[in-house]
């Protein structure tokens, strides 16, 4: 919360940090993110990315908003310009990773079983199947879900949230945690706008600004290859900025992260640890 | 329903603190949740007995403090309350605000029963 020292004492909890103890029992003041173990692992992932000069992007959206199609179109257009790799998160099947591999770039599929989000440990384990030396941009396609993925830092540099025009234009108001976390919002499937006249892109953008989020909102159709140039320019700019940061030793986190990301930096290595008692599987390639 | 994941992570932290302080039991676990944390307090409460079963925190009371949303306006400098999907300045209406409080998801404190000398100690 605090940008100066990284502590988590806010106007809302200040009284608690200075609280005195009743008699008899040890009262331990902690003020630590509930997800501090995840956040440590995320920081560790970020170190891996930065060491190899990789730009890591977390793609989030509801199921079926066009994440994989966007990646296919992006790889087609940019695979000679950047070395791209993809980590795919789904509850089941390896279908999306197969689609990405068919475009000629490495893809690691994480199947989460019933878990509704990726976490930093899953991504860390997936990284063991990927040679980051050969990667400029790593896309992490999160599980299709507008709720849970927003709470888990993966070590990415930027959050990209997709909103397809087949959904409601008030989605940012309905899912504020997700859309507040976005560094870039992509309005997808815009080729369908002529037949979906109840979706107003301007209204979606107003809902986004009401979350105090200045993120650009780009409109595109991956299927019809409309509006992709601005998205590619954003990627080029972010890739160049990441290279500059690596050169000068700076670390970038997404603009908004839950409290944990602001905690004092702690690093640790915890290979192979399963998170949260969940079980998940990997299929690399 | 990621609250179960969050709750397991909470219990692991509490277990570490209890071990560090050689506690025999945890009597209370206090967390702070802001509306923008992405964690539902009621779901966390439901997950707690499941996640704490068989642990040193099994009989602990879970205390959830809900924190308010407060924003600071970058335009007029006012500090006002805000709503979860309307983080605009309550004074001038500008959307260029900074969140002061409301996205917390914190383990605030724990109360331990131990055989050691009672007293206040900081975990960090």
Boltz contact constraints between the chains, C-beta under 6 A:
constraints:
  - contact:
      token1: [A, 8]
      token2: [B, 106]
      max_distance: 6.0
  - contact:
      token1: [A, 10]
      token2: [B, 101]
      max_distance: 6.0
  - contact:
      token1: [A, 11]
      token2: [B, 100]
      max_distance: 6.0
  - contact:
      token1: [A, 11]
      token2: [B, 101]
      max_distance: 6.0
  - contact:
      token1: [A, 12]
      token2: [B, 67]
      max_distance: 6.0
  - contact:
      token1: [A, 12]
      token2: [B, 101]
      max_distance: 6.0
  - contact:
      token1: [A, 13]
      token2: [B, 32]
      max_distance: 6.0
  - contact:
      token1: [A, 16]
      token2: [B, 108]
      max_distance: 6.0
  - contact:
      token1: [A, 21]
      token2: [B, 120]
      max_distance: 6.0
  - contact:
      token1: [A, 24]
      token2: [B, 118]
      max_distance: 6.0
  - contact:
      token1: [A, 25]
      token2: [B, 111]
      max_distance: 6.0
  - contact:
      token1: [A, 26]
      token2: [B, 112]
      max_distance: 6.0
  - contact:
      token1: [A, 26]
      token2: [B, 114]
      max_distance: 6.0
  - contact:
      token1: [A, 27]
      token2: [B, 109]
      max_distance: 6.0
  - contact:
      token1: [A, 27]
      token2: [B, 111]
      max_distance: 6.0
  - contact:
      token1: [A, 28]
      token2: [B, 17]
      max_distance: 6.0
  - contact:
      token1: [A, 28]
      token2: [B, 109]
      max_distance: 6.0
  - contact:
      token1: [A, 28]
      token2: [B, 110]
      max_distance: 6.0
  - contact:
      token1: [A, 28]
      token2: [B, 123]
      max_distance: 6.0
  - contact:
      token1: [A, 29]
      token2: [B, 109]
      max_distance: 6.0
  - contact:
      token1: [A, 30]
      token2: [B, 107]
      max_distance: 6.0
  - contact:
      token1: [A, 30]
      token2: [B, 109]
      max_distance: 6.0
  - contact:
      token1: [A, 30]
      token2: [B, 123]
      max_distance: 6.0
  - contact:
      token1: [A, 31]
      token2: [B, 106]
      max_distance: 6.0
  - contact:
      token1: [A, 31]
      token2: [B, 108]
      max_distance: 6.0
  - contact:
      token1: [A, 32]
      token2: [B, 107]
      max_distance: 6.0
  - contact:
      token1: [A, 33]
      token2: [B, 105]
      max_distance: 6.0
  - contact:
      token1: [A, 34]
      token2: [B, 6]
      max_distance: 6.0
  - contact:
      token1: [A, 34]
      token2: [B, 9]
      max_distance: 6.0
  - contact:
      token1: [A, 34]
      token2: [B, 10]
      max_distance: 6.0
  - contact:
      token1: [A, 34]
      token2: [B, 105]
      max_distance: 6.0
  - contact:
      token1: [A, 34]
      token2: [B, 107]
      max_distance: 6.0
  - contact:
      token1: [A, 35]
      token2: [B, 9]
      max_distance: 6.0
  - contact:
      token1: [A, 37]
      token2: [B, 9]
      max_distance: 6.0
  - contact:
      token1: [A, 116]
      token2: [B, 2]
      max_distance: 6.0
  - contact:
      token1: [A, 117]
      token2: [B, 2]
      max_distance: 6.0
  - contact:
      token1: [A, 148]
      token2: [B, 2]
      max_distance: 6.0
  - contact:
      token1: [A, 150]
      token2: [B, 38]
      max_distance: 6.0
  - contact:
      token1: [A, 151]
      token2: [B, 38]
      max_distance: 6.0
  - contact:
      token1: [A, 173]
      token2: [B, 85]
      max_distance: 6.0
  - contact:
      token1: [A, 176]
      token2: [B, 84]
      max_distance: 6.0
  - contact:
      token1: [A, 176]
      token2: [B, 85]
      max_distance: 6.0
  - contact:
      token1: [A, 177]
      token2: [B, 36]
      max_distance: 6.0
  - contact:
      token1: [A, 177]
      token2: [B, 38]
      max_distance: 6.0
  - contact:
      token1: [A, 209]
      token2: [B, 95]
      max_distance: 6.0
  - contact:
      token1: [A, 210]
      token2: [B, 86]
      max_distance: 6.0
  - contact:
      token1: [A, 211]
      token2: [B, 87]
      max_distance: 6.0
  - contact:
      token1: [A, 212]
      token2: [B, 87]
      max_distance: 6.0
  - contact:
      token1: [A, 212]
      token2: [B, 95]
      max_distance: 6.0
  - contact:
      token1: [A, 212]
      token2: [B, 97]
      max_distance: 6.0
  - contact:
      token1: [A, 258]
      token2: [B, 37]
      max_distance: 6.0
  - contact:
      token1: [A, 258]
      token2: [B, 103]
      max_distance: 6.0
  - contact:
      token1: [A, 258]
      token2: [B, 105]
      max_distance: 6.0
  - contact:
      token1: [A, 259]
      token2: [B, 104]
      max_distance: 6.0
  - contact:
      token1: [A, 259]
      token2: [B, 105]
      max_distance: 6.0
  - contact:
      token1: [A, 276]
      token2: [B, 5]
      max_distance: 6.0
  - contact:
      token1: [A, 276]
      token2: [B, 8]
      max_distance: 6.0
  - contact:
      token1: [A, 277]
      token2: [B, 8]
      max_distance: 6.0
